[in-house]
Amino acid sequence: MEKNKDIDNPKEEFEKLSKRFKILHDRFLAIAMDYKHYVDSTITDNEIFKLRDNVLSRLYSARFHFQLLLEYHYRVENRLKELYNKNPKELFQGGFELMSIQEQSTKEIYSLFDSMLYHLCSIYDYLFRLINFAHGKTILDNPKWNLFKSNKNLKNFIYCSEEIIPKLELLDASFIYPLIKHRSHLIHTENDMGEFKLTFNLGGDNFNAKFQATKLFKENFPEIVKENSDAELTIKYASIWLIDKTIQTTTEILFELRDDMKRNQKIPHGMFVLLGPNNTIQPASTPYWGDRNVT
């Protein structure tokens, strides 16, 4: 029997996601506080917080599209159940009404998936804006993620510090570049829609409707294929996997940026601090960071 990797409990998955977003939100608060602790204590909140909010807005938009995708999938299943109750043969024999539902829902659900992916991808341009702002040598008007590895930056490190580049390269190679590559294909080359699968149990009185992750998606993200062996991947599972990877990489970027500001500290400390062991001065952001391994 063909294995199928899916989300078993969408409501529970979305609740877990909301908790993870709260952790990430706190870390964005912390990065803004650390800028005022290590780089410039006089900057008004609205400047650094505006950069933070731009990144968070992309994340929230991606989560909203994931929610829409789950709700739409549930609606399709209900339409199929109504069709089954009205005329079981319509499902078993692949009648006109089933074909109509299949055609429309396939176009719309992959459209939602693509929109979610676009939002996730744009997060990294905003994150590089944050990195570029914190570095402070040459502030770009329109920062793009891949400018950290441009010849101009690698020669003089004008867009970000030299120390942060190796970590950005690792994150880029493992996930961010494949994400950008996939988006580029969807925008500039061709649309990418997967397969709709309708399967029945042995009794024939129950069925599963699945939208599968595409061949191109699996080619561009070999890690998800490796993690799940020979299992078929649903679009719901692919969605939560992308969000999960985005949260992980964003978390790593924030911690690296914190460490980078500390390495290249420009002021003794900010106006508000915490007293640590032996009266050592700690950033006011300390309680907001939490365990780096918890995302």
N, C-alpha and C positions, 0 to 999 in steps of 0.2 A: 504493500500500500504506500502511495506517495506521501511523504511527510510534508506538512504545511505549517510554516512558522507564522503565527498570527498573534494578535492581542486577545487574550482570553477574557479579560474584564476591563473594557474601555473606561468605565466610570472610575474604577480603582486606579487605573494607569494615569488618568487625568488628575486625580487628587494627589497622587505622588508627584506629578509634574508641577503642580501648583506649589507644593512644599519646597521643591528644588528651586523654583523661581524665587521664592522668598529668600533662600540662602544666597542665591546669586545677587539679588537686589541689595542685600546687606553688604556684599562685597563691593558692589559699585558705590555704595555710600562710603565704604572704607577707602576706596581708591581716591575719591574726591577729598576726603579728609587727609589722606597721606600727601596729596599734592600740596596742601596748605601746611603740612608738617615739615616736608623735606625741601620743597621748591619755592613756594611763594606764599607767605602767610597773609599778604595784603590783598590778594585777589578776591574779588567779590564772588559770593557763592554762585551767582547765576551763570558765570562763565564756565567753570569746571563742571557744574551740575548740568548745564545744558548739554555738554558733550556726553556726560553719563546718560542723560535721559534719551538722547538720540539712539544710543545702543539698545537701551531697554525697550524703546518703542518698537524696534525691529524684532526683538525677541517676543514681545507680547503679540505682535502681529502674526508671527509664525505660530505661536501657540493658539491664537484664535482660528487660524486656518486649519490647524490640526483638529480643533474642536468641531469646526464645520465639516471636515472630512468624516469624522466619527458619526456626527449626527446625520449626514447625508447617507452614509453606508447603512445606518439603522433604518432610515426612511425607505431605502431601496428594498431591504429585507422585508419590511412591512408590506410594501406594494406587491412583492412576490407572494407573500402569505395570503394576501387578499385574492390574488389571482388564483392561487392554488385552491383556496376554499370555494371560489366561484366555479373554476373549471380545471381540475387536476391535469387533464390531458394537455392543456395549454402549456404547462411546464414540461411534462414528460416528452411531448412531441415537438417542442420548440415552435410554437405558433407565432402569429404575427404580433400579438400583444407582448409576448415575452421578448421577441426580437426588438421591438420598439423600446421597451424598458432598458434592455441591454445596451442598445446603441446610444441612447441619451445619457444614461448613467455613466457609461464608460468615458464619454467625452467630458462630462462634468466633474467626475471624481479625480481624473488625472489632471484636469485644469486646476483644481484645488491643491493637489499635490505639488504641481509646478509653482503655484503662487507661494505656497509655504516655503519651498526651496529657494525661491528668489529672495524672500525676506531673510532667511537664514544666511544666505550668501552675502547680502549687503551688510550684515553685522560686522564683517571683518574689515570693510572699508571704514566703518565708524570706529572700530577698535583701533585701527591704525591712526585715525585722527586723534584719538586719545593719547596714543603712544607718541605721536609727533608733537602734540601740544606739551606733553610732559618733558620731552627732550629739549625743545626750546631754541635750537640753533637756527633752523629755517622752518618757519611755520607755513605749511601748505594751505592754499585756499580749498583745494579739492583733493584730499589725500586718497590714494588707492592702496589697497592692501599690498600688492606686489611691488610697491615702490621701495620697500625695505631692502630688496635684493637688486635694485637698479645699480648700474655702474657708478652713477654719481654718488649714491649713498654709500656703496661699498668702498669707495675711494676716500671720502671725507667724513662719512657718518653725519651728514647734515640733517637727515630726517628722523633718525633714531640712534641710540647709542650703539657702539660696537659690541658691548657685552650682551645685549639682548638678542642680537641677530641669530646666533646658533640655535636658540630655543625656538625662535620664529620659523627658522628653516625646517626644524623637525616637525613642528605642528603643520606647516604648510605642506610638506611632502606626504604626511600621513593622512591628512583629511581635507585641509582647506583648498589646496590646489585641485584635487579631484572634484570638490564641490563646485569650484569656479569653472572648471572644465565642463562639467555636466550642464551647468546653467548656460554656458556659452553655446553649447550644442543646441539646447532648446531654443535659444534666442536667434542664433545665426544660421543654423543648419536645417533642422527639421523638428517637427513635433514628435513626441515619444509617448505612445499609449500602449498599455499592457493588455493582458488577456483577462476577460471575465469568465469565471468558472462557476458552474452550478452543479453541485453534486448532491446525490440522494443517498439516504441510508437504505439498508436492506429491505426495510418494511415499506419504503416509498412514501411514508407519511411525514417525513421531515427532510430538510435540505439545508445546504450551506451555500451562500453566495459569497464569492471571493473575487477581489480585484488583485491581480498579481503584479509584483514588481517587475519591471521590464528587463530585457536582456541587456540593454545599454546601461541601465542603472547598476546592474550587478557587475558589468565589465568595468565601470568607472569606480566602483567601490568594492574591490575584491576582499576587503577585510570583513564585510558583512557576510559574504559567501563562505569565507574560511571559518568564521565563528559558528555558522549554522550548517556545516557539512553540505549534504546534498538536498537540504530542505527547500521546498518552494517558499518564497517570501511574499506575503501579502503587502499591499500598499500601506495598510495600517501599521504593520510592523516596520516597514521601511521608513515610515514617517517618524515613529517614536525613536528609531535608531538614529536618524539624522539629528533630531532634537537633542538626544542624549549626547552624541558626539560634539554637537555645538556647545552644549553646556560644559562639557569636559574641557574642550579647547579654550573656550572663553575664560573659564576658571583659571587655567594654566597661564593664559596671557595676563590676567589681572595680577596673579601672584608674581609673575616675572616682572611686570611693570612696577609693582610695589618694591621688589628687590632692586630694580634698576634705579628708581628714584632714591632709594636709600644709599646705593653705591655712589651716586652722583649728587649727593646732598648739597644744597646751595645755601641753606640757612641752618642755624643751630637746632631749632625746633619751632613748631607752631605756637600759637597763643594758648591753645588748650592741650594739655597733656595728661597722662596718667602716671601715677607713681608705682613702679614695679618693685621687685625685691631689692632690698638695701637702698631704697629711695632712688632707684634708677628711673630715668625719664623714658616713658614709652609713649608712642603715638596714641592719640585719643581713639584711633580706629581699631585698636587691638581687639576689643570684644566682638567686633563685627566680622572679622576674618574667619574665625573658626578653623577647624581642621582642614588642611589642604586636601587631604584624601577623601573628604566628604563633599560630594557634589549633588 
